[in-house]
């Protein structure tokens, strides 16, 4: 039962991230007139706010509803409200302390908010929380987390950065940024 729940949560997070990508695509699609663009932006903002408000009401009724909390965190991310996204992902981490994706999402939100120190801590927590049996399904995210750590530590702790970039390339040898940083750090 717990494994099914975990897969459901991972699937749900994936759907949130796919929805976020679709939202980003919608925001970059060109329209014919500036009036149409302004109307579309206003509609997206209103829809986003109503979604957030509806989710807040659901969570108010059941503060431990992790599914609604994850949807709310995703809605905050879609609206680039990084502070509320981080706070919501933190609530999920308290309720599900062994659910690694919440730490990855926190790191992403911190990084987007340009809070590198907390992003680094959240990526470290994500790496530490991924269970051995979950590594395969988390390879891309692990690769990025290790890349971020290597990049952030390349001047302050080159030895540690080399270890992190080696793990990053191990998990995703196709990431050209990681391959370049690996080459730079080891030359």
N, C-alpha and C positions, 0 to 999 in steps of 0.2 A: 504494500500500500504506500509506504513512504517513497519508494523508488518511482511509483506511478505519479505521486504528487510532485516529486522533484522534476520528472520529465515534463509534466504539465506546466510547472513553473518555468522551466527552461523554454518550452514552446511558447508560453505566453510572453516571456521577455523577448524572444525572437520576433514575435508578432508585433510587439511594441516597437522594436527597432526597425522592422520593415515598414511599419506605419510612419515612423519618423523619417525614413528615407523617402517615402512617398510624399510626405509633407514638404520636405526639402525640395523635391522635384517640382511639386506644385508651385512653390515659391519662386523657382527659377524659370518657369515656363513663360515665354513672352506672349503678350496679348497685343491686340491691334490698337487699342486706344488707352490713353492714360486714365480716362474716366472708368473704363472697364477694370483696369488694374486696381484703382482706388476702391472700387466697389467690391472686388474680389478680396482685397486685403482686409476691408472692414468686415466682410462676411466671415472670413477665417478667424479674425480676432474675436468677433462675437460668438462664433461657434466654439472656439477654444475656451472663452470665458464661461459659457454656459456648461460646457463639459466639465471644466474645473469645479464650478459651483455645484453641479450635480454630484460629482465624486466626493466633494467635501461633505455634502449632506449624508451620503452613504456612509462615509467614514465616521462622521459624528454619531450616527446610529450604531455603528459597529467599528470601534477604533482598531480592532485586531483583524480586520478584513484586508489581508495582504494583497489579494487580487485587485481590489479597488485602490489600495495604496500604490501599487505598481502602475496602474492606469493613470493615477493622479501624477505620479512622478514623471511618467512619459508625457503627459499633457503639459506639465511645467517645462520639460525639456523642449517640446515642440514650440512653446511660446518663448523660449530662451530665458526663462525665469530660473536661473541657475541656483539662486539661494534657496528657493522653495523646493527645487528638484533635489538638492543635496539633503535638505532637512527631511524630505519625504523618504528618500532612500535610506537615511539613517534610521528612521522609524521602522522600516522593513528589516534592517539589519538587527535591530533589537529584538524584533519578533521572530526572525529567522536567522540567527547568528551564524549558522553553517551554510547559508545559501550564498555562494560566491558571487553570482551575478549582481547582487545588490552592491557589493564593494566595487566591482568593475564600473557599475553605473554611477556610483558616487565619484569615483576617480574621473570618469568622463565629464561629469558636471563640474567638478572642481577645475579640471583642466580647461573646460570651456569658459569658466569664470576667471581664468588666468590666476588661479590659486595653486601654484605649482607645488608648494610644500605639502598641502593637504592632498593634492592629487597623487603625489609620490607615496604618501602614507596609505592612501586607499588602494593604490595598485599593489603595494606590498601586502596589504591585508587580503586582497583578492588572491594573489599568488599563494599565500599561506592557507587560504580557505579551500582552494580547489582540492578535492579528494583525488587520490590516485585513480580511482575508477572513472572520474570525470575528465581526466586530462585529454583524452582523445577528442571529445566534443568541445573542448575549450582551447584547442591549440592556437587558433588565430588570436583569440583574446589574450592568452598567455604570452604569445609572441609579442603582441603590442605592449603589454604591460612591462615585460622585460626590456623591450626596446626603449620605452619611456624612461625606465629606471637607468638604463645604460646612458642614454642621452643626457639625463639630468646629473649624472655622477661622473661624466667623462673628465671634467676638470678637477673636481674635488677628491675623487677616489678612483683613479684610473684602473686599479686592479679589480675593484668591485664592478666597475663598468664593463670590463672585459668579460667577467663571469656572466653578467646579465646579458650582454650582447650575444655571447655564445649560446645561451639558452634561447634567446629570441630567434636566432638563425636555426637552431635545432628544431624549434616548433614550426617555423615558417621560413624555409630556405628561399622562397620566392619573393620575399619582401626586400625590394632593392634598397630601400633606405637602411634597413638593418644590415644588409650585406655590405653596403658602403661604410657604415659606421664601424662594423667589425673590421673591415680592411684598414680603416683609419686608426682605430685603437690598437691594432696589432702590427702596425708598420713601424 
